[in-house]
Each structure stands twice: as C-alpha cells, then as structure tokens.
Amino acid sequence: MRIEEVRSLARHRGLKPGKLNKVDLIRLLQREEGNFDCFATAVDGVCDQAGCLWREDCFAAARRLHS
C-alpha cells in the first residue's frame, strides 16, 4: 500500500498522520486497532498475525529496513 493510501486510511479513522513515515504511521494504526505495533519487524520472515492488513507490506519493509 502506498503512503498516500495509508495517510488516507489514517484520516478516515480520525487520526492526523502529519509527517509520519509509512512505518511509523502503520504502527500508529496498529495500536489504534488494538493490535501489536510490529510493522516491519518480521526480520526473519516469520509472523503469527495471519489476518493482518499490513502483512504483505510488512515483510517487504522488514527486508528493506534490516538488510
């Protein structure tokens, strides 16, 4: 999901995305949903949150951040 889409989703949920980067904004959304704020932390490609909206982007972001 592109950052513009994430910001739009945040605004739709009543949050003010400000200048947060994609990782921090998704983690904020995860906290607001009552979930773990673990986006981009699946360094080893393992995650038990199978129903997560961010799952696909999470693995790619984790590879980029921890390479």
PDB file of N, CA, C and O in Angstrom:
ATOM      1  N   MET A   1       0.856  -1.172   0.000  1.00  0.00           N
ATOM      2  CA  MET A   1       0.000   0.000   0.000  1.00  0.00           C
ATOM      3  C   MET A   1       0.905   1.240   0.000  1.00  0.00           C
ATOM      4  O   MET A   1       1.877   1.318   0.752  1.00  0.00           O
ATOM      5  N   ARG A   2       0.571   2.179  -0.837  1.00  0.00           N
ATOM      6  CA  ARG A   2       1.360   3.408  -0.930  1.00  0.00           C
ATOM      7  C   ARG A   2       1.082   4.317   0.262  1.00  0.00           C
ATOM      8  O   ARG A   2       0.020   4.246   0.880  1.00  0.00           O
ATOM      9  N   ILE A   3       2.050   5.170   0.572  1.00  0.00           N
ATOM     10  CA  ILE A   3       1.941   6.058   1.735  1.00  0.00           C
ATOM     11  C   ILE A   3       0.701   6.946   1.655  1.00  0.00           C
ATOM     12  O   ILE A   3       0.083   7.235   2.679  1.00  0.00           O
ATOM     13  N   GLU A   4       0.334   7.378   0.459  1.00  0.00           N
ATOM     14  CA  GLU A   4      -0.861   8.222   0.310  1.00  0.00           C
ATOM     15  C   GLU A   4      -2.111   7.462   0.750  1.00  0.00           C
ATOM     16  O   GLU A   4      -3.012   8.036   1.361  1.00  0.00           O
ATOM     17  N   GLU A   5      -2.159   6.174   0.437  1.00  0.00           N
ATOM     18  CA  GLU A   5      -3.298   5.355   0.833  1.00  0.00           C
ATOM     19  C   GLU A   5      -3.319   5.155   2.350  1.00  0.00           C
ATOM     20  O   GLU A   5      -4.386   5.163   2.963  1.00  0.00           O
ATOM     21  N   VAL A   6      -2.158   4.979   2.947  1.00  0.00           N
ATOM     22  CA  VAL A   6      -2.069   4.801   4.399  1.00  0.00           C
ATOM     23  C   VAL A   6      -2.504   6.084   5.097  1.00  0.00           C
ATOM     24  O   VAL A   6      -3.236   6.032   6.085  1.00  0.00           O
ATOM     25  N   ARG A   7      -2.065   7.226   4.597  1.00  0.00           N
ATOM     26  CA  ARG A   7      -2.476   8.515   5.188  1.00  0.00           C
ATOM     27  C   ARG A   7      -3.979   8.716   5.079  1.00  0.00           C
ATOM     28  O   ARG A   7      -4.619   9.185   6.020  1.00  0.00           O
ATOM     29  N   SER A   8      -4.542   8.360   3.928  1.00  0.00           N
ATOM     30  CA  SER A   8      -5.981   8.479   3.731  1.00  0.00           C
ATOM     31  C   SER A   8      -6.739   7.589   4.713  1.00  0.00           C
ATOM     32  O   SER A   8      -7.742   8.009   5.290  1.00  0.00           O
ATOM     33  N   LEU A   9      -6.266   6.373   4.900  1.00  0.00           N
ATOM     34  CA  LEU A   9      -6.883   5.458   5.852  1.00  0.00           C
ATOM     35  C   LEU A   9      -6.800   6.017   7.267  1.00  0.00           C
ATOM     36  O   LEU A   9      -7.765   5.932   8.026  1.00  0.00           O
ATOM     37  N   ALA A  10      -5.663   6.582   7.622  1.00  0.00           N
ATOM     38  CA  ALA A  10      -5.497   7.177   8.949  1.00  0.00           C
ATOM     39  C   ALA A  10      -6.491   8.321   9.155  1.00  0.00           C
ATOM     40  O   ALA A  10      -7.147   8.400  10.194  1.00  0.00           O
ATOM     41  N   ARG A  11      -6.597   9.203   8.162  1.00  0.00           N
ATOM     42  CA  ARG A  11      -7.545  10.321   8.280  1.00  0.00           C
ATOM     43  C   ARG A  11      -8.976   9.806   8.394  1.00  0.00           C
ATOM     44  O   ARG A  11      -9.771  10.338   9.169  1.00  0.00           O
ATOM     45  N   HIS A  12      -9.303   8.773   7.621  1.00  0.00           N
ATOM     46  CA  HIS A  12     -10.640   8.182   7.662  1.00  0.00           C
ATOM     47  C   HIS A  12     -10.954   7.642   9.059  1.00  0.00           C
ATOM     48  O   HIS A  12     -12.110   7.634   9.481  1.00  0.00           O
ATOM     49  N   ARG A  13      -9.926   7.196   9.766  1.00  0.00           N
ATOM     50  CA  ARG A  13     -10.099   6.662  11.120  1.00  0.00           C
ATOM     51  C   ARG A  13      -9.968   7.741  12.187  1.00  0.00           C
ATOM     52  O   ARG A  13      -9.944   7.437  13.380  1.00  0.00           O
ATOM     53  N   GLY A  14      -9.883   9.003  11.762  1.00  0.00           N
ATOM     54  CA  GLY A  14      -9.849  10.106  12.708  1.00  0.00           C
ATOM     55  C   GLY A  14      -8.476  10.450  13.244  1.00  0.00           C
ATOM     56  O   GLY A  14      -8.359  11.186  14.224  1.00  0.00           O
ATOM     57  N   LEU A  15      -7.438   9.929  12.617  1.00  0.00           N
ATOM     58  CA  LEU A  15      -6.070  10.207  13.042  1.00  0.00           C
ATOM     59  C   LEU A  15      -5.467  11.298  12.165  1.00  0.00           C
ATOM     60  O   LEU A  15      -5.889  11.498  11.026  1.00  0.00           O
ATOM     61  N   LYS A  16      -4.500  11.983  12.695  1.00  0.00           N
ATOM     62  CA  LYS A  16      -3.792  13.008  11.934  1.00  0.00           C
ATOM     63  C   LYS A  16      -2.403  12.477  11.610  1.00  0.00           C
ATOM     64  O   LYS A  16      -1.537  12.437  12.484  1.00  0.00           O
ATOM     65  N   PRO A  17      -2.180  12.066  10.357  1.00  0.00           N
ATOM     66  CA  PRO A  17      -0.909  11.445  10.004  1.00  0.00           C
ATOM     67  C   PRO A  17       0.290  12.377  10.058  1.00  0.00           C
ATOM     68  O   PRO A  17       1.420  11.916  10.220  1.00  0.00           O
ATOM     69  N   GLY A  18       0.064  13.681   9.926  1.00  0.00           N
ATOM     70  CA  GLY A  18       1.171  14.628   9.968  1.00  0.00           C
ATOM     71  C   GLY A  18       2.285  14.235   9.019  1.00  0.00           C
ATOM     72  O   GLY A  18       2.037  13.923   7.854  1.00  0.00           O
ATOM     73  N   LYS A  19       3.512  14.248   9.516  1.00  0.00           N
ATOM     74  CA  LYS A  19       4.670  13.918   8.695  1.00  0.00           C
ATOM     75  C   LYS A  19       5.262  12.555   9.034  1.00  0.00           C
ATOM     76  O   LYS A  19       6.429  12.288   8.749  1.00  0.00           O
ATOM     77  N   LEU A  20       4.444  11.687   9.650  1.00  0.00           N
ATOM     78  CA  LEU A  20       4.935  10.361   9.983  1.00  0.00           C
ATOM     79  C   LEU A  20       5.322   9.603   8.720  1.00  0.00           C
ATOM     80  O   LEU A  20       4.659   9.726   7.690  1.00  0.00           O
ATOM     81  N   ASN A  21       6.384   8.825   8.797  1.00  0.00           N
ATOM     82  CA  ASN A  21       6.737   7.992   7.661  1.00  0.00           C
ATOM     83  C   ASN A  21       5.806   6.777   7.650  1.00  0.00           C
ATOM     84  O   ASN A  21       5.031   6.572   8.583  1.00  0.00           O
ATOM     85  N   LYS A  22       5.889   5.987   6.603  1.00  0.00           N
ATOM     86  CA  LYS A  22       4.964   4.870   6.428  1.00  0.00           C
ATOM     87  C   LYS A  22       5.044   3.880   7.583  1.00  0.00           C
ATOM     88  O   LYS A  22       4.008   3.446   8.087  1.00  0.00           O
ATOM     89  N   VAL A  23       6.227   3.519   8.005  1.00  0.00           N
ATOM     90  CA  VAL A  23       6.393   2.543   9.085  1.00  0.00           C
ATOM     91  C   VAL A  23       5.745   3.049  10.369  1.00  0.00           C
ATOM     92  O   VAL A  23       4.965   2.333  10.997  1.00  0.00           O
ATOM     93  N   ASP A  24       6.063   4.273  10.758  1.00  0.00           N
ATOM     94  CA  ASP A  24       5.512   4.824  11.996  1.00  0.00           C
ATOM     95  C   ASP A  24       4.000   5.016  11.920  1.00  0.00           C
ATOM     96  O   ASP A  24       3.295   4.810  12.908  1.00  0.00           O
ATOM     97  N   LEU A  25       3.506   5.405  10.760  1.00  0.00           N
ATOM     98  CA  LEU A  25       2.071   5.604  10.598  1.00  0.00           C
ATOM     99  C   LEU A  25       1.325   4.274  10.687  1.00  0.00           C
ATOM    100  O   LEU A  25       0.274   4.197  11.324  1.00  0.00           O
ATOM    101  N   ILE A  26       1.847   3.251  10.069  1.00  0.00           N
ATOM    102  CA  ILE A  26       1.189   1.937  10.149  1.00  0.00           C
ATOM    103  C   ILE A  26       1.236   1.415  11.578  1.00  0.00           C
ATOM    104  O   ILE A  26       0.265   0.820  12.045  1.00  0.00           O
ATOM    105  N   ARG A  27       2.335   1.623  12.276  1.00  0.00           N
ATOM    106  CA  ARG A  27       2.408   1.197  13.678  1.00  0.00           C
ATOM    107  C   ARG A  27       1.387   1.943  14.532  1.00  0.00           C
ATOM    108  O   ARG A  27       0.793   1.362  15.441  1.00  0.00           O
ATOM    109  N   LEU A  28       1.183   3.234  14.242  1.00  0.00           N
ATOM    110  CA  LEU A  28       0.149   4.001  14.935  1.00  0.00           C
ATOM    111  C   LEU A  28      -1.227   3.395  14.665  1.00  0.00           C
ATOM    112  O   LEU A  28      -2.021   3.218  15.588  1.00  0.00           O
ATOM    113  N   LEU A  29      -1.506   3.081  13.413  1.00  0.00           N
ATOM    114  CA  LEU A  29      -2.787   2.464  13.063  1.00  0.00           C
ATOM    115  C   LEU A  29      -2.945   1.113  13.765  1.00  0.00           C
ATOM    116  O   LEU A  29      -4.033   0.787  14.239  1.00  0.00           O
ATOM    117  N   GLN A  30      -1.881   0.338  13.832  1.00  0.00           N
ATOM    118  CA  GLN A  30      -1.959  -0.947  14.524  1.00  0.00           C
ATOM    119  C   GLN A  30      -2.321  -0.756  15.996  1.00  0.00           C
ATOM    120  O   GLN A  30      -3.161  -1.483  16.528  1.00  0.00           O
ATOM    121  N   ARG A  31      -1.697   0.210  16.648  1.00  0.00           N
ATOM    122  CA  ARG A  31      -2.017   0.480  18.060  1.00  0.00           C
ATOM    123  C   ARG A  31      -3.470   0.911  18.207  1.00  0.00           C
ATOM    124  O   ARG A  31      -4.168   0.460  19.115  1.00  0.00           O
ATOM    125  N   GLU A  32      -3.921   1.779  17.320  1.00  0.00           N
ATOM    126  CA  GLU A  32      -5.300   2.267  17.376  1.00  0.00           C
ATOM    127  C   GLU A  32      -6.298   1.130  17.172  1.00  0.00           C
ATOM    128  O   GLU A  32      -7.409   1.179  17.698  1.00  0.00           O
ATOM    129  N   GLU A  33      -5.907   0.104  16.409  1.00  0.00           N
ATOM    130  CA  GLU A  33      -6.764  -1.063  16.181  1.00  0.00           C
ATOM    131  C   GLU A  33      -6.747  -2.021  17.369  1.00  0.00           C
ATOM    132  O   GLU A  33      -7.540  -2.960  17.423  1.00  0.00           O
ATOM    133  N   GLY A  34      -5.845  -1.783  18.318  1.00  0.00           N
ATOM    134  CA  GLY A  34      -5.716  -2.681  19.450  1.00  0.00           C
ATOM    135  C   GLY A  34      -4.803  -3.861  19.178  1.00  0.00           C
ATOM    136  O   GLY A  34      -4.843  -4.865  19.888  1.00  0.00           O
ATOM    137  N   ASN A  35      -3.977  -3.735  18.144  1.00  0.00           N
ATOM    138  CA  ASN A  35      -3.053  -4.801  17.762  1.00  0.00           C
ATOM    139  C   ASN A  35      -1.627  -4.453  18.168  1.00  0.00           C
ATOM    140  O   ASN A  35      -1.345  -3.343  18.618  1.00  0.00           O
ATOM    141  N   PHE A  36      -0.741  -5.420  18.000  1.00  0.00           N
ATOM    142  CA  PHE A  36       0.681  -5.172  18.222  1.00  0.00           C
ATOM    143  C   PHE A  36       1.171  -4.188  17.174  1.00  0.00           C
ATOM    144  O   PHE A  36       0.773  -4.273  16.013  1.00  0.00           O
ATOM    145  N   ASP A  37       2.027  -3.258  17.566  1.00  0.00           N
ATOM    146  CA  ASP A  37       2.598  -2.303  16.605  1.00  0.00           C
ATOM    147  C   ASP A  37       3.939  -2.856  16.111  1.00  0.00           C
ATOM    148  O   ASP A  37       5.011  -2.356  16.451  1.00  0.00           O
ATOM    149  N   CYS A  38       3.832  -3.893  15.306  1.00  0.00           N
ATOM    150  CA  CYS A  38       5.006  -4.678  14.931  1.00  0.00           C
ATOM    151  C   CYS A  38       5.386  -4.529  13.454  1.00  0.00           C
ATOM    152  O   CYS A  38       6.238  -5.274  12.970  1.00  0.00           O
ATOM    153  N   PHE A  39       4.787  -3.606  12.741  1.00  0.00           N
ATOM    154  CA  PHE A  39       5.044  -3.473  11.309  1.00  0.00           C
ATOM    155  C   PHE A  39       6.538  -3.364  11.023  1.00  0.00           C
ATOM    156  O   PHE A  39       7.249  -2.590  11.664  1.00  0.00           O
ATOM    157  N   ALA A  40       6.999  -4.139  10.064  1.00  0.00           N
ATOM    158  CA  ALA A  40       8.390  -4.155   9.570  1.00  0.00           C
ATOM    159  C   ALA A  40       9.384  -4.714  10.583  1.00  0.00           C
ATOM    160  O   ALA A  40      10.576  -4.418  10.513  1.00  0.00           O
ATOM    161  N   THR A  41       8.895  -5.524  11.524  1.00  0.00           N
ATOM    162  CA  THR A  41       9.812  -6.132  12.494  1.00  0.00           C
ATOM    163  C   THR A  41      10.015  -7.620  12.242  1.00  0.00           C
ATOM    164  O   THR A  41      10.762  -8.266  12.976  1.00  0.00           O
ATOM    165  N   ALA A  42       9.376  -8.171  11.236  1.00  0.00           N
ATOM    166  CA  ALA A  42       9.498  -9.601  10.928  1.00  0.00           C
ATOM    167  C   ALA A  42      10.795  -9.857  10.162  1.00  0.00           C
ATOM    168  O   ALA A  42      10.781 -10.245   8.994  1.00  0.00           O
ATOM    169  N   VAL A  43      11.898  -9.633  10.839  1.00  0.00           N
ATOM    170  CA  VAL A  43      13.225  -9.720  10.219  1.00  0.00           C
ATOM    171  C   VAL A  43      13.466 -11.095   9.616  1.00  0.00           C
ATOM    172  O   VAL A  43      14.046 -11.205   8.536  1.00  0.00           O
ATOM    173  N   ASP A  44      13.031 -12.137  10.298  1.00  0.00           N
ATOM    174  CA  ASP A  44      13.267 -13.491   9.818  1.00  0.00           C
ATOM    175  C   ASP A  44      12.140 -13.998   8.917  1.00  0.00           C
ATOM    176  O   ASP A  44      12.147 -15.164   8.522  1.00  0.00           O
ATOM    177  N   GLY A  45      11.171 -13.137   8.587  1.00  0.00           N
ATOM    178  CA  GLY A  45      10.078 -13.511   7.699  1.00  0.00           C
ATOM    179  C   GLY A  45       9.024 -14.376   8.363  1.00  0.00           C
ATOM    180  O   GLY A  45       8.253 -15.046   7.676  1.00  0.00           O
ATOM    181  N   VAL A  46       8.978 -14.372   9.678  1.00  0.00           N
ATOM    182  CA  VAL A  46       8.010 -15.166  10.422  1.00  0.00           C
ATOM    183  C   VAL A  46       7.096 -14.225  11.193  1.00  0.00           C
ATOM    184  O   VAL A  46       7.553 -13.297  11.861  1.00  0.00           O
ATOM    185  N   CYS A  47       5.793 -14.485  11.087  1.00  0.00           N
ATOM    186  CA  CYS A  47       4.812 -13.665  11.789  1.00  0.00           C
ATOM    187  C   CYS A  47       3.582 -14.515  12.070  1.00  0.00           C
ATOM    188  O   CYS A  47       3.110 -15.236  11.190  1.00  0.00           O
ATOM    189  N   ASP A  48       3.063 -14.437  13.283  1.00  0.00           N
ATOM    190  CA  ASP A  48       1.886 -15.215  13.639  1.00  0.00           C
ATOM    191  C   ASP A  48       0.579 -14.440  13.460  1.00  0.00           C
ATOM    192  O   ASP A  48      -0.490 -14.947  13.801  1.00  0.00           O
ATOM    193  N   GLN A  49       0.653 -13.232  12.933  1.00  0.00           N
ATOM    194  CA  GLN A  49      -0.530 -12.396  12.724  1.00  0.00           C
ATOM    195  C   GLN A  49      -1.064 -12.593  11.297  1.00  0.00           C
ATOM    196  O   GLN A  49      -0.962 -11.692  10.464  1.00  0.00           O
ATOM    197  N   ALA A  50      -1.626 -13.759  11.023  1.00  0.00           N
ATOM    198  CA  ALA A  50      -2.035 -14.142   9.667  1.00  0.00           C
ATOM    199  C   ALA A  50      -3.106 -13.219   9.082  1.00  0.00           C
ATOM    200  O   ALA A  50      -3.154 -13.051   7.863  1.00  0.00           O
ATOM    201  N   GLY A  51      -3.948 -12.629   9.892  1.00  0.00           N
ATOM    202  CA  GLY A  51      -5.035 -11.795   9.397  1.00  0.00           C
ATOM    203  C   GLY A  51      -4.702 -10.316   9.296  1.00  0.00           C
ATOM    204  O   GLY A  51      -5.592  -9.496   9.072  1.00  0.00           O
ATOM    205  N   CYS A  52      -3.452  -9.971   9.456  1.00  0.00           N
ATOM    206  CA  CYS A  52      -3.051  -8.565   9.470  1.00  0.00           C
ATOM    207  C   CYS A  52      -3.191  -7.917   8.090  1.00  0.00           C
ATOM    208  O   CYS A  52      -2.773  -8.485   7.081  1.00  0.00           O
ATOM    209  N   LEU A  53      -3.770  -6.751   8.063  1.00  0.00           N
ATOM    210  CA  LEU A  53      -3.935  -5.982   6.835  1.00  0.00           C
ATOM    211  C   LEU A  53      -2.589  -5.610   6.211  1.00  0.00           C
ATOM    212  O   LEU A  53      -2.495  -5.449   4.995  1.00  0.00           O
ATOM    213  N   TRP A  54      -1.572  -5.474   7.016  1.00  0.00           N
ATOM    214  CA  TRP A  54      -0.275  -4.968   6.576  1.00  0.00           C
ATOM    215  C   TRP A  54       0.728  -6.074   6.267  1.00  0.00           C
ATOM    216  O   TRP A  54       1.872  -5.774   5.927  1.00  0.00           O
ATOM    217  N   ARG A  55       0.347  -7.308   6.372  1.00  0.00           N
ATOM    218  CA  ARG A  55       1.261  -8.450   6.302  1.00  0.00           C
ATOM    219  C   ARG A  55       2.194  -8.429   5.091  1.00  0.00           C
ATOM    220  O   ARG A  55       3.409  -8.551   5.250  1.00  0.00           O
ATOM    221  N   GLU A  56       1.657  -8.279   3.911  1.00  0.00           N
ATOM    222  CA  GLU A  56       2.480  -8.302   2.693  1.00  0.00           C
ATOM    223  C   GLU A  56       3.496  -7.162   2.681  1.00  0.00           C
ATOM    224  O   GLU A  56       4.675  -7.384   2.403  1.00  0.00           O
ATOM    225  N   ASP A  57       3.047  -5.950   2.978  1.00  0.00           N
ATOM    226  CA  ASP A  57       3.952  -4.797   3.039  1.00  0.00           C
ATOM    227  C   ASP A  57       4.966  -4.945   4.172  1.00  0.00           C
ATOM    228  O   ASP A  57       6.102  -4.481   4.070  1.00  0.00           O
ATOM    229  N   CYS A  58       4.542  -5.593   5.243  1.00  0.00           N
ATOM    230  CA  CYS A  58       5.401  -5.748   6.412  1.00  0.00           C
ATOM    231  C   CYS A  58       6.672  -6.525   6.084  1.00  0.00           C
ATOM    232  O   CYS A  58       7.773  -6.098   6.432  1.00  0.00           O
ATOM    233  N   PHE A  59       6.519  -7.653   5.420  1.00  0.00           N
ATOM    234  CA  PHE A  59       7.689  -8.469   5.093  1.00  0.00           C
ATOM    235  C   PHE A  59       8.647  -7.715   4.178  1.00  0.00           C
ATOM    236  O   PHE A  59       9.862  -7.758   4.371  1.00  0.00           O
ATOM    237  N   ALA A  60       8.099  -7.028   3.187  1.00  0.00           N
ATOM    238  CA  ALA A  60       8.949  -6.264   2.259  1.00  0.00           C
ATOM    239  C   ALA A  60       9.666  -5.135   2.994  1.00  0.00           C
ATOM    240  O   ALA A  60      10.855  -4.904   2.774  1.00  0.00           O
ATOM    241  N   ALA A  61       8.951  -4.437   3.860  1.00  0.00           N
ATOM    242  CA  ALA A  61       9.559  -3.335   4.611  1.00  0.00           C
ATOM    243  C   ALA A  61      10.632  -3.853   5.571  1.00  0.00           C
ATOM    244  O   ALA A  61      11.674  -3.219   5.735  1.00  0.00           O
ATOM    245  N   ALA A  62      10.384  -4.987   6.199  1.00  0.00           N
ATOM    246  CA  ALA A  62      11.362  -5.564   7.124  1.00  0.00           C
ATOM    247  C   ALA A  62      12.651  -5.925   6.379  1.00  0.00           C
ATOM    248  O   ALA A  62      13.750  -5.688   6.879  1.00  0.00           O
ATOM    249  N   ARG A  63      12.508  -6.497   5.188  1.00  0.00           N
ATOM    250  CA  ARG A  63      13.700  -6.830   4.385  1.00  0.00           C
ATOM    251  C   ARG A  63      14.492  -5.572   4.039  1.00  0.00           C
ATOM    252  O   ARG A  63      15.720  -5.566   4.116  1.00  0.00           O
ATOM    253  N   ARG A  64      13.785  -4.509   3.659  1.00  0.00           N
ATOM    254  CA  ARG A  64      14.473  -3.244   3.295  1.00  0.00           C
ATOM    255  C   ARG A  64      15.159  -2.606   4.502  1.00  0.00           C
ATOM    256  O   ARG A  64      16.293  -2.137   4.402  1.00  0.00           O
ATOM    257  N   LEU A  65      14.469  -2.591   5.638  1.00  0.00           N
ATOM    258  CA  LEU A  65      14.999  -1.925   6.827  1.00  0.00           C
ATOM    259  C   LEU A  65      16.147  -2.683   7.488  1.00  0.00           C
ATOM    260  O   LEU A  65      17.012  -2.080   8.124  1.00  0.00           O
ATOM    261  N   HIS A  66      16.150  -3.999   7.336  1.00  0.00           N
ATOM    262  CA  HIS A  66      17.123  -4.807   8.069  1.00  0.00           C
ATOM    263  C   HIS A  66      18.127  -5.498   7.160  1.00  0.00           C
ATOM    264  O   HIS A  66      18.751  -6.486   7.548  1.00  0.00           O
ATOM    265  N   SER A  67      18.278  -4.982   5.969  1.00  0.00           N
ATOM    266  CA  SER A  67      19.262  -5.567   5.031  1.00  0.00           C
ATOM    267  C   SER A  67      20.602  -4.905   5.174  1.00  0.00           C
ATOM    268  O   SER A  67      21.546  -5.264   4.471  1.00  0.00           O
TER     269      SER A  67
END
